[in-house]
């Protein structure tokens, strides 16, 4: 930190903090920053940006670093020690990386962007490879470069010196950068992979977090930092110990407010370079009086004040007045009779959406009656009243019922509420819900049969789009876990190959946090209560509604697209193919040692035909385009474009499908060679993918034919709330390992067979009655005792502009079967390591494949099919309403057979989930299907990842492929990549509308 | 206000209305029963006397209107909760004007009035069950979804759940509150079914008191200073078996009230008054 530190001091400090781990890199960055500071103007601009715009801030900080780096790259780089090696095992070619950084260093905007991308990529690579040679000079450079790269985006903006433009640029850059980072980055990586490599950690990003009191907290985190890190930083800043009720949110490219997953890298979640977050209450404690510390109650009060003022938490006039009066008492103390114009300070703050003078007078009147009440007491009274409000802690989501009627779904501590207008028309308490799942834009809950009912019923709702469905599903999973479980369930596993959402609640449950709270032994921390001025933030107030609305539009489009995709997907031929492939996978799995991912059990991963993914890809592409044009406009355009894009993708078929099939004939680890065929696609790198990933994948990676079928896998996931889950240890840090373990466990425990879209399923039964299915499942479980989880992640949205944001949809089918060892994790990383795999057996890279789909072994399908049938059947039968929708998409449906009695060990409600994890970060959509089959003690896990990379010509598909494969390998070290299929679809990326 | 949802059953005022002579012949009814007007009037006088004298409520007595044969059943004209009064739009066309006088009376009590002006909305107060924590609105011949929505909008603090009224005129024709968290419910199948729905829809747990006669399940619970739990319920003469059930409520001050004539025109105990809690403060 040199002379100019002053301006950036905050940043630096933050950096330092974050740096704690990667000190060297951070220091280097700081240095760079300082250098940048030297460039006072830029810095100032940056500062200004920081102050003004959240985005700007973060970026600006980076900018200086970039500049500095550029100037002193060589210097800084050496100084910086790259800590990149953290996780990366892969070897990165230094050479490649080297060049890129330089480019970045030049700070040409375009180049920078690319560089950023490359940086990101390199970072990824770095992670994977860092350990190896990467550490050497190149690594340093990379690190430096990376930070610069990132910063360059900002810097570019800043350098240009036009705040608005800068911001826009930043946004664009961010969006592009992020997306590209993964997708494009690959391409760039290829070129300059070496540079970026390894020291990704070194790069710091400035995060801006809006706190509940209206202030912003800024800190630096490593670019690759996980959500947890930032969250802890914020809690530390707030001096908050009972933090499990809280979380960080970010606004995605669709203007939707999303919870930052603590277990995942921030960068991969936010999808843009907009490192802005908000600190919010995530789980509203039903009885705030049970909280241990006043500071926790205070923060809850702040959230509720905002909720009330924004109208999100509706209440009556009298209640508004009462709550407002407690707020005054807490913030100002006793009513001051001498105050000249008491109404003024009341009217200056927002207590209610429809605040008027009458209310303010009432507030004052009530305030007088609170004389003598301490702030803590006032907060307590506030909470005692707020908690009784019927909408307290209810997270609303727009949806339609089976008949297309607009409703709202409310997720709360007790279960799921259904509202029509303001009326509650139904309620599903958690104990009544056997399974929660989503497919595409459909959200399903399976209801425990009532006293007089014989069969379970499934109720379906239509969300605006698959993202909305997924978000709702995640919220349900988290709320159920938090409020109903003693300990969180272990997450499913792997990142890449697993397409199905492996998502799970990773934090402490309410029961755990209460225990932890009881152990808090510190003097009550002093904190200052600030006035509630800011109560009406747009962000806070609007999130739910505005978001949803925004979502709706997209959703609609998405729906259409989906339908299309569904049709495609469901083509019988395809289905059959899928089935066949699945069966193969199963076989392989059977033979091969079961992959580790236990998680799948609970979460059923479904191999979705990739409709959803495709959609995403398209969306991304679309988005990116707009960005290129105008960053500012991008957002709006994006949603729209996305939709079109989705459709387009479907139509277009120049998708490169990389299939990574890991076959584990024997229970052991099977080495799968992943041939990454990213060939020549884009530019530079040809590396192309032929990477043979030696990842020993237990599971066989089934490749889906991504082309026709659109992987919707991401969109599908299941969760069995009732299941008593054994704890999963921390899933967070190392997903792979944990997941693997979990999978194994699950495999053992869960015998449920989940079906994904596989052809067999689709044809036969999609619609059939659930009952039969269940029975079948049971049989399967008993017989094979195999659990199959398929998660398919299919297509990733590609952003054209971003160029290389290939959506990687890895499908992982973790089967935990007999072979424990075999828990293979396939980590296919598309990013940079095409080389790594080197063996591009299957990959067929086309020069310009815009879409790259890496579908890994879709093992599950066959089983999946059956499941799906049941699923559909149930729906149709039972629901009468809901079901209908689902049916059509046979492929996608992943079902868990479930919680079969026999199979599930103590996991009644367990998940046989197919989880689709979408790496939303870039343009890449990955769908992972994980199939686990337990037969005769052998467990086979097949993971099929479908990666859809959507992008402009610029996108380096090869890189994307390579990255995908890398990730897959990393994720599933134990698994081998057996097959990589690349389908290239050239679409008119521009299909919009 | 003592706070949200405090003091369930606390009442200070009651609004009632006289029995018009037209009730005997013109009041709406689901059966063909003949009503003895004088008996009905005596019955109602006794009812009001209980409220005023025995329970010490401030009774606001509105004059009968011969053109409104059902006007004695004031409950349907307004829903009062806390400081807010919702003036309803009764489902029966002939009863719409009953709200006029009611509105004036409630306004005089300084309640915050909300009027149901939507012409697509209908709601009878008899379909509204307030449990102290939430509302249940019966969707019946007299009450529709829109009416329930408006009620939900008027009482934002509370959850408002809709339940189907499978049989009988109103939701409260077969159920009512017998105490905090205690639902008195008829034993008929439709009544039990409705109760199940209510239980499913609620985040709260309710005890239930099942009485053999659906109509006997309509009683009036109050929690009054110096008197504690008070329950106005059917007489043993009218529903002997059900009365025995009420007798088991040891903690309540039980006050049997005759409703023999008014029940012929579908009038229940709760129908004949609108209870209000006007606290000293606020």
HADDOCK unambig.tbl for C-alpha pairs under 7 A between the chains (distance, minus, plus):
assign (segid A and resid 314 and name CA) (segid B and resid 156 and name CA) 5.89 0.50 0.50
assign (segid A and resid 314 and name CA) (segid B and resid 157 and name CA) 6.78 0.50 0.50
assign (segid A and resid 315 and name CA) (segid B and resid 156 and name CA) 4.75 0.50 0.50
assign (segid A and resid 315 and name CA) (segid B and resid 157 and name CA) 4.62 0.50 0.50
assign (segid A and resid 316 and name CA) (segid B and resid 155 and name CA) 6.28 0.50 0.50
assign (segid A and resid 316 and name CA) (segid B and resid 156 and name CA) 5.15 0.50 0.50
assign (segid A and resid 316 and name CA) (segid B and resid 157 and name CA) 5.64 0.50 0.50
assign (segid A and resid 385 and name CA) (segid B and resid 3 and name CA) 6.40 0.50 0.50
assign (segid A and resid 385 and name CA) (segid B and resid 4 and name CA) 5.68 0.50 0.50
assign (segid A and resid 389 and name CA) (segid B and resid 157 and name CA) 5.05 0.50 0.50
assign (segid A and resid 389 and name CA) (segid B and resid 158 and name CA) 6.16 0.50 0.50
assign (segid A and resid 390 and name CA) (segid B and resid 157 and name CA) 5.99 0.50 0.50
assign (segid A and resid 390 and name CA) (segid B and resid 158 and name CA) 5.06 0.50 0.50
assign (segid A and resid 390 and name CA) (segid B and resid 159 and name CA) 4.96 0.50 0.50
assign (segid A and resid 421 and name CA) (segid B and resid 149 and name CA) 6.94 0.50 0.50
assign (segid A and resid 422 and name CA) (segid B and resid 149 and name CA) 5.98 0.50 0.50
assign (segid A and resid 422 and name CA) (segid B and resid 152 and name CA) 6.05 0.50 0.50
assign (segid A and resid 422 and name CA) (segid B and resid 153 and name CA) 6.96 0.50 0.50
assign (segid A and resid 423 and name CA) (segid B and resid 149 and name CA) 6.04 0.50 0.50
assign (segid A and resid 423 and name CA) (segid B and resid 152 and name CA) 6.53 0.50 0.50
assign (segid A and resid 423 and name CA) (segid B and resid 160 and name CA) 5.46 0.50 0.50
assign (segid A and resid 423 and name CA) (segid B and resid 161 and name CA) 5.61 0.50 0.50
assign (segid A and resid 423 and name CA) (segid B and resid 162 and name CA) 6.80 0.50 0.50
assign (segid A and resid 424 and name CA) (segid B and resid 159 and name CA) 6.99 0.50 0.50
assign (segid A and resid 424 and name CA) (segid B and resid 160 and name CA) 5.89 0.50 0.50
assign (segid A and resid 424 and name CA) (segid B and resid 161 and name CA) 4.48 0.50 0.50
assign (segid A and resid 424 and name CA) (segid B and resid 162 and name CA) 6.54 0.50 0.50
assign (segid A and resid 425 and name CA) (segid B and resid 161 and name CA) 5.88 0.50 0.50
assign (segid A and resid 425 and name CA) (segid B and resid 162 and name CA) 5.90 0.50 0.50
assign (segid A and resid 426 and name CA) (segid B and resid 201 and name CA) 5.84 0.50 0.50
assign (segid A and resid 427 and name CA) (segid B and resid 200 and name CA) 6.54 0.50 0.50
assign (segid A and resid 427 and name CA) (segid B and resid 201 and name CA) 5.08 0.50 0.50
